[in-house]
Amino acid sequence: MKNRNPLRVFQLINNKNKRTMKLAIYQVDAFAENVFTGNPAAVIPLKNWLLDEILQNIAMENNLSETAYFIPAESGFHIRWFTPATEVNLCGHATLASAHVLFQHLNYQGKEILFQSKSGVLKVKRENEQIVLDFPTSEVNKTESPAKIEKAFGIKPQKCFKGREDLMFVFEKQVDIQNLKPDFNFLKTLEMRGIIATASSKEYDFVSRFFAPREGIDEDPVTGSAHTMLIPFWAERLRKKEMVAKQISKRGGVLHCKYLGERVEIGGKAVTYLVGEINI
């Protein structure tokens, strides 16, 4: 009989004694009317917070632009969002996906959900077939374009603006946005959460794309939080408080936007792609 490595025997016994934690997981396409469009987010309801390291590892394993977690609170829920690389302060599509899970799968009976977050209280409501996010408006301050940005985009933006966490570049036409092939290594050097590219549109009020390589996401399919900056900008330029926008990523998504001054409303639909269970 072969001698067994004592350390290996200990590891086998220890692994058998470990308890596996099972967690429900939902994958939802947000700002989408059909699966395979919009922005996919993982949603994991919890009773209590797990260690941050575990939350981050699950998000890394999911490998989606965002994984949202929420726990019950005295008034509503506490919500947090993680990319595969880091925790973020605000995420629109994963909040919409979380509300969809509560309404559609967890039998939430209220008309409005209050999410406590790092960005304050976020209100979410059902309005006909849409889920509507009520988020704080971002500042929109004109600034100088970074050096070499024309080389990074292959085209020179008309203007540059700085928001709460993002830089926004305005281009002349929708086709300019569609044809962008960004240098992601260069965009990583810009000390902002993400980069918004936007232009007016004939079919929609405006279009956009969103890049966040510093956060582990080269291009995000549909970004609700970016519209906290886009909505006040286009509301002023178009002199409209209600607008329809499209994020023209490969998957694409439509957002129904309303400017309320210090707040914005961002509405869209959601579709469940997956309901399952993870073991950690």
C-alpha positions in Angstrom: 0.0 0.0 0.0 1.4 3.4 -1.0 2.1 5.9 1.8 -0.2 8.9 1.6 1.0 12.4 2.0 -0.2 13.5 5.6 -0.8 17.1 4.4 -2.9 15.8 1.5 -5.0 13.6 3.9 -5.5 16.7 6.2 -6.7 18.8 3.2 -9.1 16.1 2.1 -10.6 15.8 5.6 -10.8 19.6 6.0 -12.5 20.0 2.6 -15.1 17.4 3.6 -15.8 19.3 6.8 -16.4 22.6 5.0 -20.0 23.7 4.7 -21.1 24.8 1.3 -23.2 28.0 1.2 -25.9 28.0 -1.4 -27.0 31.4 -2.8 -29.8 32.1 -5.3 -28.7 33.9 -8.4 -30.6 35.7 -11.2 -29.2 36.9 -14.4 -31.3 39.7 -15.9 -30.9 41.6 -19.2 -31.7 45.2 -18.2 -32.9 47.9 -20.6 -34.0 45.1 -22.8 -37.2 43.8 -24.3 -35.7 40.5 -25.3 -32.8 38.3 -24.1 -29.4 38.8 -25.6 -30.0 42.6 -25.7 -29.5 45.3 -23.1 -27.0 44.9 -20.3 -26.8 41.6 -18.4 -26.4 41.8 -14.6 -26.2 39.2 -11.9 -28.5 39.7 -8.9 -27.9 37.9 -5.6 -30.3 38.5 -2.7 -28.7 38.1 0.7 -30.0 38.0 4.3 -26.8 39.6 5.6 -23.6 40.9 4.0 -20.8 38.4 3.3 -17.2 39.4 3.5 -16.2 41.9 0.8 -13.6 39.5 -0.6 -16.4 36.9 -1.2 -18.6 39.5 -2.9 -15.7 40.5 -5.1 -14.8 36.9 -6.0 -18.4 36.1 -6.9 -18.5 39.1 -9.2 -15.2 38.1 -10.8 -16.5 34.5 -11.3 -19.7 35.8 -12.9 -17.6 38.0 -15.2 -20.5 40.3 -16.0 -20.2 44.1 -16.0 -22.0 44.2 -12.7 -23.1 41.9 -9.9 -25.7 43.4 -7.5 -26.3 42.3 -3.9 -29.0 43.5 -1.6 -30.1 42.8 1.9 -33.3 43.8 3.8 -33.3 47.2 5.6 -35.7 48.9 7.9 -37.0 50.9 4.9 -36.4 48.9 1.7 -33.0 47.4 1.0 -29.3 48.1 1.1 -27.7 47.5 -2.3 -24.1 47.2 -3.5 -22.6 46.7 -6.9 -19.4 45.0 -8.0 -17.6 44.8 -11.4 -15.2 41.9 -11.9 -12.5 44.2 -10.6 -14.0 46.5 -8.0 -17.0 47.8 -6.1 -18.7 50.9 -7.6 -20.7 53.8 -6.1 -23.6 53.7 -8.5 -25.0 51.3 -11.2 -28.2 51.8 -13.1 -28.7 48.6 -15.0 -28.0 46.4 -12.0 -30.4 48.4 -9.9 -33.1 48.0 -12.5 -32.3 44.3 -12.6 -32.5 44.0 -8.8 -35.9 45.7 -8.9 -37.0 43.3 -11.6 -36.0 40.3 -9.4 -37.9 41.7 -6.4 -41.1 42.5 -8.5 -41.0 39.4 -10.7 -39.4 36.6 -8.6 -39.5 37.6 -4.9 -43.2 38.7 -4.7 -42.5 42.3 -3.7 -45.9 43.9 -3.4 -45.1 47.6 -3.0 -45.3 50.0 -5.9 -41.9 51.6 -5.0 -38.6 50.2 -3.8 -36.1 52.2 -1.7 -32.5 51.2 -2.1 -30.0 52.6 0.4 -26.6 52.9 -1.4 -23.3 54.6 -1.4 -25.0 57.3 -3.7 -27.8 57.9 -1.2 -31.4 56.7 -1.4 -32.4 55.4 -4.8 -36.1 55.1 -5.7 -37.4 52.6 -8.1 -41.0 52.2 -9.3 -43.1 50.2 -11.7 -44.7 52.3 -14.4 -46.8 50.3 -16.9 -44.3 47.8 -18.4 -41.2 49.8 -17.4 -39.1 50.0 -14.3 -38.1 53.6 -13.6 -35.0 54.6 -11.7 -34.9 57.9 -9.7 -31.2 58.8 -9.4 -29.3 62.0 -8.3 -28.3 64.2 -11.2 -24.6 64.5 -12.0 -22.8 67.8 -12.4 -21.8 68.7 -16.0 -18.8 71.0 -16.1 -17.0 72.0 -19.3 -13.4 71.1 -19.3 -10.4 70.8 -21.6 -10.0 67.6 -23.6 -7.0 65.5 -22.5 -4.0 65.5 -24.7 -3.9 62.7 -27.3 -7.7 62.1 -27.0 -8.1 62.5 -30.7 -5.5 59.8 -31.3 -7.2 57.5 -28.7 -10.6 57.9 -30.5 -9.4 58.3 -34.0 -11.6 61.4 -34.3 -11.6 64.7 -32.4 -14.5 65.4 -30.1 -16.3 68.7 -30.3 -16.4 69.3 -26.6 -15.4 67.7 -23.3 -17.3 67.8 -19.9 -16.5 66.5 -16.5 -19.1 64.9 -14.3 -19.3 63.4 -10.8 -17.3 60.3 -11.9 -17.1 60.4 -15.6 -15.7 62.3 -18.6 -18.1 63.0 -21.4 -17.1 63.7 -25.0 -19.6 65.2 -27.4 -19.3 64.3 -31.1 -21.0 65.8 -34.1 -23.0 62.8 -35.5 -24.3 59.4 -34.5 -22.1 57.7 -37.0 -19.0 59.2 -35.3 -20.1 57.3 -32.1 -20.8 54.1 -34.0 -17.3 54.1 -35.7 -15.3 54.7 -32.5 -12.5 52.2 -31.9 -11.0 53.4 -28.6 -7.5 52.9 -27.4 -8.4 51.3 -24.1 -4.8 51.4 -22.8 -4.9 55.2 -23.2 -8.4 55.5 -21.6 -7.1 53.6 -18.5 -4.7 56.5 -17.9 -7.6 59.0 -17.5 -8.4 59.2 -13.8 -12.1 59.0 -14.1 -14.5 56.0 -13.6 -15.6 56.0 -17.2 -15.7 57.7 -20.5 -19.0 58.7 -22.2 -19.2 59.4 -25.9 -22.4 61.0 -27.1 -24.1 62.7 -30.1 -27.5 63.7 -31.3 -29.6 61.3 -33.3 -32.3 61.4 -35.9 -34.1 58.3 -34.6 -33.6 59.1 -30.9 -33.0 62.3 -29.0 -29.4 61.2 -28.4 -27.1 58.2 -28.5 -24.1 57.2 -26.4 -21.5 54.6 -25.7 -19.7 54.1 -22.4 -16.1 52.8 -21.7 -14.7 51.9 -18.3 -11.4 50.0 -18.7 -10.2 51.3 -15.3 -13.2 49.4 -13.8 -12.5 46.2 -15.7 -15.1 46.9 -18.4 -13.8 48.0 -21.8 -17.3 48.8 -23.1 -20.5 48.6 -21.1 -23.6 47.6 -23.1 -26.1 50.0 -21.4 -25.2 52.3 -18.6 -27.9 53.9 -16.5 -25.5 55.8 -14.2 -23.9 57.5 -17.2 -27.3 59.0 -18.0 -27.3 61.0 -14.8 -24.8 63.2 -16.7 -26.2 62.7 -20.2 -29.8 63.7 -19.3 -29.1 67.1 -17.9 -26.7 67.9 -20.7 -29.1 67.0 -23.5 -32.2 68.4 -21.7 -30.5 71.8 -21.8 -29.2 71.5 -25.3 -32.5 70.1 -26.8 -34.7 72.2 -24.4 -36.6 69.0 -23.6 -37.3 67.4 -20.2 -38.4 64.1 -21.6 -36.2 62.2 -24.0 -35.6 58.7 -25.5 -32.0 57.7 -25.7 -30.2 54.7 -27.1 -26.9 53.3 -26.0 -25.5 51.9 -29.3 -23.2 49.2 -28.1 -23.2 45.8 -29.8 -26.1 44.6 -27.6 -27.8 48.0 -27.4 -30.5 49.3 -25.1 -33.2 52.0 -25.0 -33.6 54.4 -22.1 -36.6 56.6 -21.4 -35.3 59.7 -19.7 -36.8 62.6 -17.7 -34.9 65.6 -16.3 -36.2 66.7 -12.8 -33.5 69.2 -11.9 -31.6 67.6 -9.0 -32.9 64.1 -9.9 -33.3 62.2 -13.2 -35.6 59.4 -14.0 -34.4 56.5 -16.2 -36.9 54.0 -17.4 -36.5 50.7 -19.2 -37.6 47.1 -19.4 -35.9 43.9 -18.1 -36.0 40.2 -19.0 -34.9 37.3 -16.9 -32.3 35.1 -18.6 -31.3 32.7 -15.8 -32.4 31.6 -12.4 -30.0 29.4 -10.5 -28.0 28.6 -7.5 -24.3 29.1 -6.7 -22.2 27.1 -4.2 -19.4 28.8 -2.3 
